């Protein structure tokens, strides 16, 4: 799967979080990786000062490392999430 560094693609990644039980927040912070995931609280925090490309890379990395309840996702978002997860397995 090729990442698209566009605002609509960022919106698609954000939509996956919006439909899931994870909360996505953009905050200022000193994160070494640019983001922080609090798995017990189901919160993902991304550095709000990141560029569009940086935000997309962070959200993509987060989605590859967390497990979401796919039954909460719409069909379109479920397919995108599965593509992201399958990309991780094929690497």
Helices and strands as residue ranges (DSSP letters): H 7-19, E 23-27, E 35-38, E 43-47, H 52-65, G 70-72, H 75-90
